[in-house]
Amino acid sequence: MSGWRANLSDRGYAAGWRLVRALPESVARTVFDRGADFAARNGGPAQLRRNLARVLGTSPEAVPGELVRASMRSYARYWREAFRLPAMDHRDLVESGRVVVEGLEHLDAALARGRGVVFVLPHSGNWDMAGTWLVQNYGTFTTVAERLKPESLFERFVAYRESLGFEVFPLTGGEQPPFGALAERLRANKVVCLMGERDLTGRGVPVTFFGERTWMPAGAAKLAIETGAALMPVHVWFTVDDTGREGWMVRTQEPLDVSGGVDAATQALADCFAAGIADHPADWHMLQPLWETDLSEARLDRIAAEQARRGSRPVGSGEDFAR
């Protein structure tokens, strides 16, 4: 991103956090829904249609327009909530029953073992809301943040998530790579949360996802293997009841078997992500190219070069968590 575009983006996010939270909820909801509907006109974003086509097992042209519209509304809802979440009463949100968590017994059992938990999520629903629920019920957890440009935008996102009670380490550019600090938290029987279905570096693990090849970050599986922590997939999606009240569902799954190594564990994560996304395709917020056949030649060349080097990287390099 060019310098002026990056600065414009930073100012836009700053305005969003300042202005959207000041709007009445009904007004904010209407504004974001209308913006989403506008974006979904004429078939919506082409890459979104291609991605949804994989989920449905059809062609991009056959993806229903209603699904594209619902997807854009879901994506808009994420940002509406992100801009408003710091000003919300987090305890009230949790106690209201609007956040419903399935599979909590898996988390409790894993923590009882005393080796920590690595939660891994796709970009579905509102993962920040799930994190807010976790903080209110289990205390602070640790995550990583991609270093955005300009630095002020990165700092803004870190401050946002820290305001929710998250502990945030920079993916790159910190005093040390995040792997060691995350492993330390796990050995103290803490929770680490990582986004897991998108690798931007070319250094990820090759997986089959909805029948096609892509790459996913290796860091979550490496952490679980290195520390003995439970590797647990989580899926989040949006709900709306008959009265129009919005809510959030969080499904925590039992720990995955990591005895087969990093590649097998990452493929198992991909399979869990695929099942959740197939159940709730509109809430999967993936508008970027993800699969090999959608990537540019330049990016494929970079991936090939990085994969050739993959075996020589030390465990715990920051890129293991890139997404």
C-alpha positions in Angstrom: 0.0 0.0 0.0 1.4 3.4 -1.0 2.1 5.9 1.8 -0.9 8.2 1.1 -3.3 5.3 0.9 -2.0 3.9 4.2 -2.4 7.2 5.9 -5.9 7.6 4.4 -6.7 4.1 5.7 -5.5 5.0 9.1 -7.6 8.2 9.2 -10.6 6.2 8.0 -10.3 3.7 10.8 -9.8 6.5 13.3 -13.0 8.2 12.1 -14.8 4.9 12.3 -13.9 4.3 16.0 -14.8 7.9 16.8 -18.0 8.3 14.9 -19.7 5.0 14.6 -19.8 4.4 18.3 -21.6 7.7 18.7 -24.5 6.7 16.5 -27.6 5.1 17.9 -27.5 1.3 17.3 -30.4 1.3 14.9 -28.9 4.1 12.8 -25.5 2.4 12.6 -27.2 -0.9 11.7 -29.1 0.7 8.9 -26.1 2.6 7.5 -23.9 -0.5 7.4 -26.6 -2.7 6.0 -27.2 -0.2 3.2 -23.5 0.0 2.5 -23.3 -3.7 2.3 -26.3 -3.9 -0.1 -24.6 -1.3 -2.3 -21.4 -3.4 -2.4 -23.4 -6.5 -3.3 -25.0 -4.9 -6.4 -24.2 -6.4 -9.8 -22.9 -9.7 -8.4 -20.8 -8.2 -5.6 -17.0 -8.6 -5.3 -15.8 -11.1 -7.8 -13.3 -12.7 -5.5 -15.9 -13.2 -2.8 -18.1 -15.0 -5.4 -15.1 -17.2 -6.4 -14.4 -18.1 -2.7 -18.1 -18.9 -2.0 -18.2 -21.0 -5.1 -15.6 -23.3 -3.5 -17.7 -23.6 -0.4 -20.8 -24.4 -2.3 -19.1 -26.7 -4.9 -20.4 -24.7 -7.8 -19.3 -22.0 -10.3 -19.0 -18.3 -9.3 -21.9 -17.5 -11.6 -24.1 -20.0 -9.8 -23.5 -18.5 -6.3 -26.9 -17.1 -5.2 -27.1 -13.3 -5.1 -28.9 -13.7 -1.7 -25.7 -15.3 -0.3 -23.5 -12.6 -1.7 -25.7 -10.0 -0.1 -25.8 -11.8 3.2 -22.0 -12.2 3.1 -21.5 -8.4 2.6 -24.0 -7.7 5.4 -22.1 -10.0 7.7 -18.8 -8.4 6.8 -20.3 -5.0 7.4 -21.7 -6.2 10.7 -18.2 -7.2 11.8 -16.9 -3.7 11.2 -19.9 -2.0 12.8 -19.3 -4.1 15.9 -15.6 -3.5 15.8 -16.1 0.2 15.8 -18.6 0.1 18.6 -17.3 -2.7 20.8 -14.8 -0.6 22.8 -17.6 1.5 24.1 -20.0 -1.4 24.9 -20.5 -2.8 28.4 -18.6 -6.1 28.0 -20.0 -7.6 31.2 -23.5 -6.8 30.2 -23.0 -8.4 26.8 -21.8 -11.6 28.4 -24.6 -11.7 31.0 -27.3 -10.8 28.4 -27.1 -14.3 27.0 -26.4 -12.9 23.5 -23.1 -14.8 23.3 -23.8 -18.6 23.3 -20.8 -21.0 23.6 -21.0 -24.7 22.7 -18.4 -27.2 23.7 -17.1 -25.3 26.8 -16.4 -28.6 28.4 -13.5 -29.1 26.0 -11.9 -25.8 27.2 -12.4 -26.7 30.9 -10.9 -30.1 30.4 -7.9 -28.8 28.6 -7.2 -26.2 31.2 -7.5 -28.9 33.9 -4.6 -30.7 32.3 -2.5 -27.7 33.0 -0.7 -27.3 29.7 -2.6 -24.4 28.1 -4.9 -24.1 25.1 -4.3 -22.9 21.5 -7.6 -21.7 20.0 -7.5 -21.4 16.2 -10.2 -19.6 14.3 -11.1 -18.8 10.7 -12.2 -15.2 9.9 -15.8 -16.0 10.6 -18.4 -14.0 12.5 -16.9 -11.6 15.1 -13.8 -13.2 16.6 -13.2 -10.1 18.7 -16.6 -10.7 20.4 -15.7 -14.3 21.1 -12.4 -13.0 22.6 -14.4 -10.5 24.8 -16.5 -13.3 26.1 -13.3 -15.3 26.9 -11.8 -12.4 28.8 -15.0 -11.9 30.8 -15.1 -15.6 31.8 -11.5 -16.8 31.8 -9.4 -13.7 32.0 -6.8 -12.3 29.6 -5.6 -14.4 26.7 -2.7 -13.8 24.3 -2.7 -13.2 20.5 -0.6 -11.7 17.8 -1.2 -8.8 15.5 0.0 -8.4 11.9 2.2 -5.3 11.6 0.1 -2.9 9.4 1.3 0.2 7.7 1.4 3.0 8.7 2.7 2.3 12.2 -0.1 4.5 13.6 -2.7 2.1 12.1 -1.0 -0.9 13.7 -0.9 0.8 17.0 -4.5 1.7 16.7 -5.5 -1.9 16.2 -3.3 -3.1 19.0 -4.9 -0.5 21.3 -8.3 -1.6 20.2 -7.7 -5.2 21.1 -5.9 -4.3 24.3 -9.0 -2.3 25.3 -11.0 -5.5 25.1 -8.6 -7.2 27.5 -6.4 -9.1 25.0 -2.6 -9.3 25.4 -1.2 -8.6 21.9 2.3 -9.3 20.6 3.4 -8.0 17.2 3.8 -10.6 14.5 7.0 -9.0 13.3 9.2 -6.1 14.4 9.0 -6.8 18.1 11.9 -7.3 20.5 11.8 -11.0 19.6 9.7 -13.3 17.5 6.3 -14.1 19.3 6.7 -17.9 19.4 8.8 -17.9 22.7 6.4 -15.5 24.5 3.3 -17.5 23.3 4.9 -20.8 24.4 5.7 -19.2 27.8 2.0 -18.3 28.2 0.9 -21.8 27.3 3.4 -23.4 29.8 1.7 -21.2 32.4 -1.6 -22.8 31.5 -2.9 -19.7 29.7 -4.9 -19.4 26.5 -3.5 -18.3 23.1 -5.8 -17.4 20.2 -4.7 -17.3 16.6 -6.5 -16.8 13.3 -5.6 -19.8 11.2 -6.9 -20.1 7.6 -4.9 -17.4 5.7 -1.1 -17.4 5.1 0.3 -14.3 3.4 4.0 -15.2 3.4 4.2 -18.3 1.4 5.8 -20.0 4.4 2.7 -21.9 5.5 1.7 -25.5 5.3 0.2 -26.8 2.1 -3.4 -28.1 2.7 -6.4 -29.2 0.8 -9.3 -26.8 1.6 -12.7 -27.4 -0.1 -10.9 -29.7 -2.5 -8.3 -27.3 -3.6 -4.7 -26.5 -2.6 -3.8 -23.5 -0.4 -1.5 -22.7 2.5 -2.2 -22.1 6.1 0.0 -20.9 9.0 2.0 -23.5 10.8 2.4 -21.6 14.1 -0.6 -23.0 16.0 0.3 -26.6 15.4 4.0 -25.9 16.2 3.0 -24.3 19.5 0.8 -27.2 20.5 3.5 -29.8 19.6 6.3 -27.8 21.3 4.4 -27.1 24.6 1.9 -30.0 24.9 -1.0 -27.5 24.8 -4.4 -28.5 23.5 -4.9 -27.5 19.8 -8.6 -26.6 19.6 -10.5 -25.3 16.6 -13.2 -22.6 17.2 -15.9 -21.4 14.9 -17.9 -18.1 15.4 -21.0 -17.1 13.5 -23.7 -14.4 13.8 -27.3 -14.9 14.9 -30.4 -12.8 14.8 -33.5 -13.8 16.6 -37.2 -13.3 15.6 -37.2 -9.9 17.3 -34.1 -8.7 15.4 -31.8 -8.9 18.4 -28.3 -9.8 17.3 -26.2 -12.5 18.9 -23.1 -14.6 18.5 -22.5 -18.4 18.5 -19.1 -19.8 19.5 -18.4 -23.5 18.9 -15.4 -24.9 20.7 -14.3 -28.3 19.4 -12.3 -31.0 21.2 -8.5 -30.9 20.9 -7.0 -32.2 17.7 -4.4 -35.1 17.6 -1.0 -33.5 16.9 1.0 -36.7 17.1 1.2 -36.8 13.3 3.2 -33.6 13.1 2.7 -30.0 12.0 1.5 -30.8 8.5 -1.1 -33.3 9.6 -2.4 -31.1 12.4 -2.7 -28.1 10.1 -4.7 -30.2 7.6 -6.9 -31.3 10.4 -7.5 -27.6 11.3 -8.3 -26.9 7.6 -10.9 -29.7 7.7 -12.5 -28.3 10.8 -12.6 -24.8 9.3 -14.2 -26.2 6.1 -17.0 -27.9 8.1 -17.8 -24.7 10.0 -17.7 -22.5 6.9 -19.9 -24.9 5.0 -22.5 -24.6 7.8 -22.3 -20.8 7.9 -20.9 -19.6 4.5 -22.3 -16.0 4.8 -20.3 -15.3 7.9 -16.9 -16.3 6.4 -15.2 -13.0 5.7 -12.8 -13.9 3.0 -12.8 -11.4 0.1 -9.1 -12.0 -0.8 -7.5 -14.6 -3.1 -6.9 -17.7 -1.0 -6.5 -20.7 -3.3 -3.5 -21.5 -5.5 -5.4 -21.1 -8.7 -6.5 -17.6 -7.8 -3.0 -16.3 -6.9 -0.9 -14.2 -9.2 2.2 -15.6 -10.9 4.4 -13.3 -8.8 2.9 -14.6 -5.6 3.2 -18.2 -6.7 6.9 -17.7 -7.5 7.4 -16.2 -4.1 5.6 -19.2 -2.5 7.7 -21.6 -4.4 10.9 -19.9 -3.3 9.7 -19.8 0.4 8.6 -23.4 0.4 12.0 -24.4 -0.8 13.5 -22.7 2.2 10.8 -23.9 4.6 12.7 -26.7 6.1 15.7 -24.5 7.0 13.7 -22.0 9.1 14.1 -22.2 12.9 11.0 -23.2 14.8 9.2 -20.1 16.1 10.0 -17.6 13.4 7.4 -14.8 13.4 6.2 -15.9 9.9 4.7 -19.1 11.4 1.7 -17.0 12.5 1.2 -14.8 9.4 -2.3 -14.7 8.1 
